[in-house]
Amino acid sequence: DLRDAANAQEKVIQDADRLRALHIPASAMWLDRPYASGDQGWGNMDLDSSFPDPPKMIRELKDRGMNLMVWIANRNSGHLFEEGAAKGYLFPGNWPAADLRRPEVYNWFKDKLSAYVRLGIKGYKIDRGDEDEMPRSVENLNAVLFPKLAAEGQSEVNGNDYFIFSRNASDTARKYTSIWSGDPWNNFAGLEMAIKNAQRSGAINFPMWGSDTGAYFSVPTKELFARWFEFSAYSPMMEVLIGPKRTVWYDYDQALVDIAKTYATTHHDLIPYTRSYVYAATQTGMPVMRSLILEYPTDKNLFDTWDEYLCGHDLLVAPVTIEGATERKVYLPTGRWINYNHRTTMYEGPTTISAEAPLGTIPVFVREGAIIQRGDILKGNNNWQENWAPKLHIEIFPSGQLASQFDYYTGSGVQKIIASRKGDNLEISLGDLGANGTLEVYCRNVKGVSSNGAALSQGAGYTYDARAHKLSVSFQGATNLVIDGASSVFGP
């Protein structure tokens, strides 16, 4: 929201530069309405006079590793309304929406919207669609047609390199858009509703989901903003609202800046994990953010649980939703779990525990046998690392008995990462993942390590921290790692 900025274009670039100076990873800026000319700040398919040179701004953002996105809706005003009304393209009466069911109207609106694509804008936040812009009987169909025409206009120019997220979407619209939870209130009840919305959305197979981090209405407190950052880090999409009196680096203290950086980096680092589960959702229907009852359908303790969820199969996330809390109760279902924050304490479920949660800490637990694929594979706005190259960081928490597997999506196909026991040894195999990196294996009693048949020496070929039970070894391309004598930190 730049309505109070004397020169919004300068403000956009200043914020992009501030993100880089603070080493906060980001890949896009989006402009909320009003940003265009006209009485409602939308409908003339332009940017208003506070953006004196939009092409220059977009080029400067691209030079900083970021793309530009804008707010759109099938709620017409300005020139769009005038022309649509004159052509008879709007719904009869006083409705402000175009009747996209008619092919000529669909193509007209798509062509108008593509003015932004031609300008270099590479994504949209689609709003409205359920606030009396059109007859109620058409709302569900509009929630498919409008994202569809927006996606088609983008893909004709940008291929698959664009991003769209919507407030409303119906069934088949999931192939065109991700979704966000709408406009949440700036209190902990708003955060609670976002957590519930995420799980409901996952249950109906909308896997690419996010929320307005820090809420939408009014200015969030430091505590609410911090707790929302923690939650958004473990959501597929992280979208942060900044503006007058609510910009992290101008309006809050250094502690919140540090929390924002930590959890934006966490979210960025989880892209390999999240992307793999988003791809899996397109194949299986299983969501990224999963209600616990989805994985444990016979556990009666979970029938009304909403304030914790699974991120993928292996991470249990328990956001803090009570103002002033520094700890919270967490229910761990059947199985063995390790505290993901310090990775030393093991729990046997089902059990309820008290987890420490000072501001800046969200309780997260990792399941026995987990393979957590992390890494820095998207450069985005990163100019603070010289000679940047994509790299992976794979965390493995092998089971004492059972083999485990992670299907890693490389962007073009799936490569398997497998951890299994072979006699007294632990064997880890992985295909060519498209980037090199580090394997981090949590295990005990390491007697020796070999990679692709060659013995490695401790200190040179691998390191082992006996206190943390952590073995680290680099990999390049397809790798077969054998850890002699290794046992699971979870026990036999």
N, C-alpha and C positions, 0 to 999 in steps of 0.2 A: 504494500500500500504506500504509494508515493504521492498522495494527493497534497501533502503539505510541503513537498520538496520544491524549492525554487527551480532547480534544474535536475529533473529526475534522471536524466541520462548520466550526468556526473555521479549521482548517488549510486546508480547501478554499478558503475565501474569502481567506485570507491569501495563498495561492499565486496566486490569480487577481489579487489586487491587486499582488503582486510582479511578475507578468508585465507588467502595464500600466505600473508604475513604471519598469521596465527597457526599455519599448518593444519587447517581444518579442511579435510577432503570434501570436494563438491564437484558436480559435473554440469549443473544447470542452474539458471536463474529463471523464475517465472514472475510475470507481472499480474497482479490482481487488478480487477476493475475498481476504480476508473483509471484507464491508461490511454484511452483513445479520445478523439474529439467527439463532441455531441453532449447533450444534456445528461445522459446516463453513462458516459465514459465508455461506450461500446456501440457498435453498429455501423460505423463509417469505414471499417476495415483499414484503420490507420493507427498511428500513435500520435498523441496530441503534441502541442507545441513545447511541452517540457522535455520532449525528446527531439531536439533540433536536427539530428542526423542519425536516424535509426540504423541505416546500413553500417555506418562507422561504429556504432555501439555494438552491433552484432559481430563485426570483425574483431573488435577489441576483446569481446568476451571469448571468441574462438581462440584468439591469441593467448588467452589465459586458460585455455582448456575447458571452456564452459559453453553451453548452448543456451539459447533464449527460448522460453515458453511463455504463453499468454493465456489468460482466462477467456473462455468462449461459452456461449449458450444459445439454444434455440429460443431466445427471448429477444425479439428484434426491436431496435430503436434506431434513431438517426436515419441515414440514407437507406439502410437495409430495410427498415420498416416502411419508409415512403415508397421505395421501389416495389417491395413485396406487396403492399396494399394496392398500388396502381396496377400491378399485373394480375391481381386476384390470387396471389400465392399464399396469403395468410388464411387462417381458418375464419369462416364467416362470423361476423359479430365484432367484438372488441378484443379478440385474442391476439397477443403479440407474437405468436409462434407461426412458423411456416409449416404448411402441410406436406411433410416430406414423403408421404405415401404416394404422391403424384411424381412420376419420373422427371417431368420438366422442372418441378420445384426442387426436387432433390439435386438435380444437376446445377440449377441456378445457385443454390446455397453453397454447394461444393465449390463452384467456380469463384464465388465471392470470398469464401474462406481461404481459398488457395492464394489470395493476395498476400497473406501472411507467410505462406510457404515460399512463395517467390522472393519474399523479402529476406528469407534465411531463418525464419522461426521454425524450430524443430520439435514442437510439442504443444499440447494444450491441457489445461485444466478445465474440464467440462462441468458446468454448474447448472442448476435449475432443472426444469423438466417435471416438477411436481408441485408448482406453486401457482396453479390456475393460469398457466400460459397457453393452454390448449384444452380441449375437451378431455375429461378424465378417461374416457374410453380409448384414447389414443396414447396415453402416457407410456404404457409399457412398450408399445411399438416404437415410439420416438426414442426410448432409451436404448434401442438397438440401431435405429436408422441414423441418428445423429453421430454417435461414435463411429459408425461405419463410414459415413461420408468424410468425417474428419480424418480417419485413418487412411482412406483411399487417397485423399488429397496429399497427405504426407508421403505415402509410400510411392506415389507416382514420381516424386522428385528425389526422395531420400532413401528409397528402398526400405530396409528394416531399421535404419538409423533414425528413429524418432521415438517419442514417448507420449502417451496419452493416459490421463487418469480422470475418472468421472465420479460424480456424486451418485448418479443413478445409472444402473445398467440392468438389462434383463437377459437372462439365459444366454442366447447366442451372441450377445455383445461381448462376452469374455474374450473372444478372439480379436477384438478391436481395441479394448481398453482395460486398464487396471482400474481399481476403485479406491476412493478414500472415504472416511467415515462421515463426511459432511461437516457441518460447522459446530464443533463442540464448545460447551461453556467453559469459561476459564476458572474451573474449580475442580476438586478431586472427583466430584460426581461426573464431570465431563470426561476425565481420564478413565473412570470406571466404564462409562458407556463405550469409549473407544475400544477397550479391551474386550468387551462383550461383542461389539460389532465385528472385530477381527475374527473371532471364533465363529460367529454366525456366517460371515462371508466365506470363510474356509469351508464350512459345512455344506454350502451350496455351490462349491467349486468356483469361487473367485479367489485364486491363490495370490495374485499380485495386489497387495493391500497396503495402505498406509493411513496415517491420520495427520491432522494439523498439529504438529509438535508445539506444545505450549498453548494449545487451544486457539479458538478463533475470536471469540467475543472478548473485547477489552484487553487489559494488560495482565499477563500472568505474574504471580509472585515468583521469586527466585526458586523457592522450594518446588512449586508445581512445575515450572519450566524444567528443573533438573530431573524430577521424577519422570516427566514425559520424554526427555532425552533418553533416559535409561530404557524405557519401554520401546521407543522407536528404534533403538539400536537392534532389537530383536524382532523387527518387522521387515518384510521384504522391501518396502519403500520407506525412506526417511525424507520427509518434507517438513521444513522448519519455516514458520511464519515470522518474518521480521518486519519492522516498520516503526513509526513514531512511538517512542517510549517503551519499545519491546524488542530492540535489537541487542543481541547478547553482548556484543563487544563495545557498545556505547552506553547502554542503560543498566548494566548489571556489574557486579564485582568480578574480580579475577577468578574467584572460586567457581562461579558459574561458567566463565569462559573455559576453564580447565575441564569442567564436566562436559561441556558441549564438545570440546575437542576429543576427549576420551571416547565418548559414545558415538560421535560421527566417525571416528577412526575405527571403532569396533564394528560399526555397521559396514563400513567400506571393506574391512578385513574379512567380513563374513560373506562377501559377494560370491566367492566360489561355492560355498555351502548353500547359500540361498538360491543362487542361479540353478544349481543342480536340482533342488527341490521344486523350483518353479517349472523347470523342464519336466520333471517327473510328474507334476500335476497335470501337464498336458497329455501324458500317456496313461495315467492311472486314475486321475481324479482326486488323489489324496492331496490335501492342502499343505501349505508350508506351516501356517499357524494352526495348530490342532488342539481342539478341546480334548482334555484328558480322557473324557468318556469315549471318544472316538477310538483311542488305542486300548482302553481298558473298559470295555462295555459291560462287564459283569461286576465291576467294583461299585457297590452301593454308596460308598463314601463320596463318589464323584458325581452323583446324579444332579446336584445343584452347584457344583464347583465352577466358578467363572473367573476367579482372580489369579489363576495360574494356568499355563498352557504349555504345549510342546512346540518348540521351534524346530521343524523337521522331526525326525524320529528320535533324536538323541539328546536334545537340550531341553530341560524343563526350566521354564522361566516364571518367576513369581514377582511381578511388579509390586511396588509399594503404593498403596492407594489410600492410605490414611495420613492425613496431615499431621506432622510432628513426629511420626513413627521413626524409630531407629532400629527396629527389628520387626519381624513378622513371623507368623506361623506358616509353615509350608508342609503340605501333605505330599509324601513321596509314595507312589504306587509300588506294586510288587516288583521286586528286582533289587539290584545293588547300584547305588549312586555315589558319586563323589562331588563335593562342593567344587564347582568350576572356577570360583574366584581364587581359592588358594590351593586346591587340588591335593589336599592331604587327608581330609576327613571323609571316611566312607560310611554310608548308611545302608541298612537293610530294610527295604520296604515290604509290606505297607507300614508306614509310620508317619507320625506328625512331629516335626521338629521346630525349634525356634531358630530362625536364621538372622544373623546380624545384617543390618541394612542401614548404616549411616548414610547421610545425604551423599550421593555420588556412587552408591553401591546398590546394585540390583541382585537379589539372590538368583543364582543360576546353578543347575545341577546337571551333571553329565552321566549318561547311562553306561553301565558295564557293556563293553564291546564296541563303544562308540568310535567312529572315525569322523573327525571334524575337519573338513577341508576349508582352510583359511588362506589368505594371501593378498597381495597387492597386484591385481591383474588389470586394473583400470587406472590409467594415468590421471585423467581428469585435470584438475587444476594444480597438480603437484609439480611445482618448480623448485622445491626445496631439496630435492635429491638429485645430485649430479649423476648423469649417465643412467637415468631411470630405465629399468627393464622389468617386465612382469615377473613375479616370483610367487611361489606357493609355499605354504606352511601347513603341513598336515599333522594334526594331533591324533594319536591313536591310543585308546584306552582298552587294550585287549582283554578279553574274557579269559578266565582260567580254564574253560572247557570248550566253549563254542566258537566256531569261526564267525567272523563278521565281514561285511562287505559294504562298500559305498560306491554308488554309481555316479561318477563325476562327469558332469556335462562340460565339455571343452568349448562349447559354442558351435561345434559342427558335428559332434557325436559323443558317445558315452564310452568312457574308459573305467574299468573296474579297479578298485583298491581293495585288497583282500588281506585280512590278518587271520592266521590259522596256526594251530599247533601241529608240529611234526615231531612226535616223540617228546623229548625234553626241550625242544627248541621252539622258538616263535618265528614264524616265517611271514614276511610281508611282501606282497607283490603288487606292482602297479604298472599299468601301461604307460604309453607316452601321453602325458597330460597337457602337452602344449606349452609348458613352462617348467623351468627347473625350480628347485627349492630345497626345503628342509623337512625331514621326517622327525617328529618328536614323539617318542614312544614311552608311555608310562608303564614301567615294569620293574621287577626286582631280580636280584641274583644274576646279573649279566656276567657271563664268563668269556664271551668273545663275540665278535661281529664280523660278518662277511657280506659283501655286496657284489652281486652278479658273479659269485664264485671266488672272489678275491678277498682274502683276509684283510681286515682293517686294524690299524693300531690305535689304541686309545690316546686321545690328545691330538692326533694328526688326522686319522680317518673318522673318528667319532668322539663324542664326549659323553660321560655318564655322571650325573649328579646323584649320588647315592642317597643323599638326604631327601631330595625331591622325587627320587625314583624316576628320573627323566633321562632318557637316552636321546641324543641329537645326532643326526647324520645327514649330510647333504645328498641330493640325488640329481641325476641328469638323465632325462629320457626314461625309457622303460627300465624298471629296477626290480630285482629280487633280493631282499634283505633277509638274512638269517641271523637271529640273536640266540647264541648258545646259552642254554640253561635258564633262559628268562621265564619268570613266573609272573602271574597277574597281580597287580596291586589290590585287586578285589579278593584275592585268595583263590584256593583251588576250586 
